[in-house]
Amino acid sequence: MITGELKNKIDKIWETFWTGGITNPLTVIEQFTYLLFIKGLDDRQLQFERNASLTGLEPERIFPEALNHLRWSHFKHKPAEVIFALFSDNLNGVFAFIKNLHGDKHSAFSQYMGDALFLIPTPAMLEKLVTAIDNLELTAKDAKGDLYEYLLSKVATAGTNGQFRTPRHIIAMMVELMQPTPQDIIVDPAAGTSGFLVAACEYLTRHAEHSKALYKAEHRQHFNSAMFHGFDMDRTMLSIGAMNMMLHGVENPNIAYRDSLSEQNPDRDKYTLILANPPFKGSLDYESVSPDLLKVTKTKKTELLFLALMLRMLKKGGRCAVIVPDGVLFGSSTTHKAIRKEIVEQHHLKAIISMPSGIFKPYAGVSTGIMIFEKTGSGGTDGVWFYDMTADGYSLDDKRQPVSDNDIPDILARYGQPGEASRSRTEKSFVVPKAEIVDKGYDLSINRYKELVYESVSYDSPAVILNKVAALENEIQQGIETLRGILV
């Protein structure tokens, strides 16, 4: 989460944009992101050079030596007019460089950066922004993701189309649970700024056994061009997502403008892993929804349609971790029951993690859960693991301040462990047999199965309580009389 001094610095940068005449929040985010991306490219180049100095090898180059003057570390201390000239030069300047950074003109990066515009109006304003961004400390884990989340919270329309920004630590937990491999083909059909894809990328590069495998040519090619896929209908989010992926070392992510629920999405039996938090509400063009999704669940509810879509997009044996509103888990309509029955009977439902309602604050107080399942086409659900998550390390109010209570480490420790089947239903986690879920109409609400322990509390009899009240009343009267005597 963005708090304290870092939050104040970002607010001042936002104010610089505002007072400089850039008042559209999405434009601010876009221009802010371009500057962060330009700095991030130089940060990566500096890291390559540090690594090369240790090995004695030639460093990998983002910037050819002839273009070193376009690097952040080279121009950040220059006079305002010099910096502005570097950005304003449409042929040989900084923006021209990043727009043509990717050689493949058909790549996602080229598509969403090709129409990038430099909109900062004055040298003084640009110099102020460069200095302020250079002073941001974004070295902590997930800092860039938290920064984007904080910036997007400033957009007045955030949440009106179901676009609740998924907290970085929840994304990280879901990725840890799914354990991506270098062979996976990963997709987020409602990608936004590509937070899930970035977290999967970080997981692979952070775990030694995977990071070593990525040095192999065939795995590296897959990592750069075929592993990561993300779709969205917001071009600003797509451009941020493409930059976000490139800054994390993915050269050609498949980030595309697409209405995932429509017929323009032909994907079927293609992916091995889905990580997503699809929109829960907002407008839906029902007429454009793919007919084969409506055959599975004839509804206008996007959360149900996305579940049907994920089953279609996954290969057999593919896994999915998806955030859904609680209504998906216990809704009594025919369509709600049908999609739950489909997952339980025809595939392998592994887990339901119930999350507290404050997870998405300040955007919304909606209660949600995480569904984890595997596409089999032939069943496989035996027992479903439930976890009652009540804390995520942050307060569950609009402020979302860090607190000590946090169930995430416990979730990661318990998931998939053989001893879970023997746990009591009074505990945080337990397993429910498929037969019981079927008997209860495929209800997947944890409250339907969790057992509460009631403590017996004994009280004094009414006569004893009345005697105590009378004695207390007598004591009060004596005190009053004592005070009266003092005053007289």
N, C-alpha and C positions, 0 to 999 in steps of 0.2 A: 504494500500500500504506500501511496505517496503521502508523506506527513512531514511536519516540522519545517526545517530550513529548506529542504528540497522543494516542498510544496510552495513555500513563499517565493523561491526563485522562479519556479514555473509560472506562478501567478504574475510576477513582474514581467516575464517574457510575454505572456498573454496581453498584459496591459500595454506593452510596447507596440504590439501589433494593433491593438485597438486605438490607441492614441495616434498611431501613424496612418489611420484611415482604413485598415483592413478589419472589418467588423463582422463579416460572415464567419461563424464559428468553423464551418467545414473548410473554408479557405485558409483560416489561421492554422488549422490542423495540417492541412496539405503543405503549406509553406514551411511550417515548423518541421514537418517530417522530412522534407527535402533537405533542410539544413542539417538535421540529425543524420540523414543518410550520407551526405557529403562528408561530414565529420567521421562517420562510422567507416567509410571506405578508407580514409587515411589512417584510422586506428588499426584497421586490419593490415594495411601496408606496413605500418610501424611494427606490428607483431611479427609479420613475415621477416622483416629486417632483423629483429631481435633474435628470432629463431635461427636465421642464417648466420648471424655472428657467432652463435654457439657451435654450429655444425661446420662452419667454413664453406658452406655451399652458397650458390647464388640464390638470392631471395625470389620467391614468386612475386610477379609484378601485376598490380592493378593499374598503377600509373607508370607509363613509360618514362624513362629518365628525362626525356625532352619535355614532358608535361608536369614535371615536379612543381612548377609554379602554380598549378591548379589544386595542390594538396592543402588541406586545412592547416596543417602545421606550418606550411610555408607562407600562407597569406594572412593568417589570423592577426599578426602584429603589424600588418601594412597599414598605411593611411586609408581612411574611409573611401576616398575617391578611387584608389587602386583596387580595393576589394570590389567596389561596385562595378568598375570597368570589367573585372574578371567575370562577374556574374552576368553582366549585360551583353557581353559579346556572344551573339547568337551563332557564330561560326566556330570560334575557337575558345570559348569561355567555359566556365565550370558547368553550366547547365547543358551546353552542347556536348560536353564530355559524358555526363551521366546519362543523357538521352540516347547516346550512341555506345554506351558501355558494353551492351550485349551485342555480339556480332550477328546473331540470328534475329532478323527483322520480324520473324513470326513468333518470337518468344513472348511469354506473358509479360516479362519486364519491358520489352520494346513496345508492346501494345499499350501498356498503361503509363509508360513514361514518355512515349512519343509525343503526346500532347501536353506535356508538363510546361507550365508557364512560370516565369520568374515575375512575381507581382509586388515585390518590396520596392516602394517608390523612391526612396532617397538614400544616398550614401550614409548619412548619419544614422538613419534607422537600421540599415544593414549592419553597420559597424557595431551598434549597440546590441543587436541580436547575436552576432557572431561572438562577441565578448561574453554575453550572458550564457549562451549555450556551451561555450568552452569551459565555463565555471561550474556546469552541472556535473555532479558526481553520479554517474550511471554505471558504476562498475559492479554493483551488487547484483546477485542473481535475480533475474526477472525484472530488473529495474526498467528496462525499455518497455516491457509489456505493461508494467504498472503505470508508466508514463502515458502510454497510449490510452489506457483505461481511464486515467484521470482526465486527460484532454477530452475524451469522448463524453465524459460525464458533464462537460460544460456545454454540450450541444443540447439545446432546449428540447429537441424532438427525441432524444435518446430514450428508448423504451416504448415509444408509441407504436412502433411496428414490431414489437417483440424483440427488439435488439438489445437485450440485457447483456452487458459485457461480462463475460465469464471471468471471475477472479482467477488470477494467475496460479494461486496455490491449489485451487480446485482442478484446473487444467492439469497441473503437474501431478496431482494425485491420480487422476484418471489415466494419464500416460504411464505412470509407475505400475498401476494395476494391470494394464494391457501389455506392457513390456514389448515394445516394437523391436523388430529384428531387421538386419540389413536386407533381408529378402522381401520384406513387406511392401505392399502397394497401398498407400494410406490416402484417405480422402476425408474431407470435411465438406459436405454439401451446402453448408451455410457458414462459410469460412470467415467472413468479416475481415479482421486484420491478420488472419492466419495464426492465431494464438495456439491452437491445438497442433498445427503443423510445425510451428517453431519449437514447441515443447517436445514433440517427437524427435525432431532434428537434434535438439540439445541432449535428449536422453541417449540417443545413439552415439553421439560424440563424447558423452561423459562416461559411458561404460566401456572399460578398457577392451573387453572381448569384442565389442561391436566396432569401436573406433579403429582397432587393428585391422578388422575385416574390411573397413572402408578404404584402406590403402590399396587393396586389390583392385585392378583396373576395372573388372566387370562390376564389382560392387560400387565403386566410385561413380561409374557411368550411370548406374541405376539410381544412386543417391542424388546425382545432379539433375537427372532428366526424367526419370520414370517413377520415382518413389512417391512424390508429394503432389496431391491434387486438391484444389480448393475452388469452390464456386460461390458466387455472390451476385447480387443485383445492384450493388452500390459501387460505382466506379472509384470513388474516393477510397473506400475500404480496400478495393482490389489493388490500387496503386500502393497503398500503405503495406498491404500484405505482400506484394511482390518485392518491395524494398526490404521489408522485414526478413523475408526468406533469403534474399541475396546477402544481407548483412550476416546471416547465420551460415553462410558458406554454400547454399544451394544455388547453383549457377543458373538452372533453367526450370524453376518450379512451374507446374501446370496450373496456373491461377487464371480462371476464365470467368467472363461475364456470362452467367447462365441462370435461368429460373429452373432450379433443380426439380421442381414438381411438374414442370410442363413437358410437352412432347419434344422440346428442343434438347432434353436430356435423354439420350438413348442408352446410357450405361446400364449394363446388365451382367451379372456374374463376373465383375471386373476387379474388385478390390479385396484385399485380405484383412484390412483394418479400417474401421470407421470410428472417428472421434468427433463428437459434435454436440452443440447446444443449439438446435434449430429454433426458429421463432415460435412462440407460443400463441401469438395473437397477431392482429393487424389485418390488412387487406389481403384478399386472395382472389385472383381471377379464376373463378371456378370453371369457366368455359375452357381455359387453357390447360387445366390439369390433365396429366397423362391418363388416358382411359384405363390402362392396365393397373394403375394405382387405385382408381375408383372401383375396380372389380374386387380388390382386396378389402377396401374400406370406403364405402360410399358416404363421404362426409365433406364438410367444408373446414373441418378443424385441421390446421396445418400440422399440429403435433402428431396426429394419427396418420396423416398422409406421409409425413417424413419417416415414420416407422415402417410403413409399407415400402417406401422408396429404398430404405436401407437394406431391407430383406432382398429387394430386387438387385441392388448394386453389388452386394457381397458375393464373392465366390463361395462355393461350398467349403466349409472349414474356416471361413472368414469370421473375425470377431468384431464386436461393436460395443462401445461404451457411449451412451447418449444420455443427456440430461432431459428429463421430461417433467411437466407439471404434475402435481399429485393426482389431478383428475384422470390422467391416463391410467393410473394404477388402480383406481377404484370406481371410475365412472360406470354408471349402470346402464347406459344406452346400449343398443344393439351393436353399434360400431365400436364402442370402447371394449365390450366383451369379446367381439370378434377378433380384434387385433391381438389382444392378450392371449386368447385361445390359440391363435395361429402361432405365436411365438412359443408358447408352452408345449403345444402338441406336435408341431411340425419341426421345431428347432430345439436348441438347447438353451433355455434360460438359466443363467448361472447365478446372478446376484441382483438384489435390489438394495440400494443404499439410500435410506431416507435422510434428507438434509433439512436443517432448520429453515424457517421462513425468512430469516434475515440475511441469507447468503447473498442475495442480489440487491440489497440496499446499498445506496440510496435510490436505485432505479425502481425497484418494486419490492413488495413484501410477499411475493408469491412463494408458496411452498413447493419444493421440487424433490425429485429423486433421481438417482442414476440407475439406469438399466444396463446390465451387462449380459450379452447373449452371443451365441455362436450359430451361424447358419449351417444347418445340416440337411434340411429337406426331408429328414426321416426321423425326427424326434430326437430324444436324448435327455430331455429334462427328467431328472430323478428327484433331486431335492434342491430347493432354492435357498441360497444364503441371504439372510436379511441382516442389515446393520442399522441400528438406531443412532445416527450421528446427531449430536446435540450441540457440538461446538467445533469451530474450525480455526481457532487461534485468534479470532477477532470478535469484538463486541457485535451483537446482532441488531444494533440500532443504526441510524443514518450515519453516525460518525465512523463506525467500523475501526475502532482503535484496537491495537494489539492487546490480547489478554492471555493468561496462562492456560486456560482450558482449551484443549485441542485433541479431537478424536482422530485426526488424520494419521498420525504414526501408528495408532492402534489398528485402524482399518487396514493399512498396508501390512502390518504384522500378522493379522488374522486371516486375510483373504486367501482362500485356497488351501488352508491348513487342514489336515485330516481330523484334528481334534474338534473342529467346529461342530460336527454332527452330534456330539454328545453334550453340547452346552444347553443349559436351561433357558427357557424363553423369558426368564426374568433378567437375563444378561443383555449386554450391548448387542451381541450378535448370536444368531442361532440359525438352524436349518429347518425348513418346513418341507415335508414330503410332498411330492407332486399330487398324490391322491387327495390330500387335504385341500390343496389349492383348487383342484377340480371340484371337490365337494362344495367349496365356498364360491362357486361361480367364477373362478379365475381371478378372484380379488387379490391384488398384489400390494395392498396397503399393509404396512407393518403393524398398524394398530389392530388389525384383524387377528393377528397371531401372537402378538406380544402379551405376556402375562405380567400383571402388576402385583406387587407385594404390598399388602396393607398392614401397617403396624398397629397393634392393639394399644389404645391409649385409655387409661383408667382415670376417672374423675371422682372427686368427692361427691357424696350424696347431696341433694339439694338442701337438706337440713343443716349439714355441716357448712356448706357455702353461705347460707343465710346467717348462721352464727358468726362466721368470719366477717361478713359485711356489717353486721350489727356492732361487733367489737370495733371495727374500723370507724364506723359512724360515731360511736361513743368516744373514741380517741380524738376524732376531729372536734367534737363538741367541747371536750375538755380543753383542747388547744385554743379554741375560740374564747372560752371563758377566761383563760389565763391571759390572753392578749387584751381582753376587755378590761381586766383588773389593772394591767400595766398602763393602759391609756387613761384610765380614771385617776 
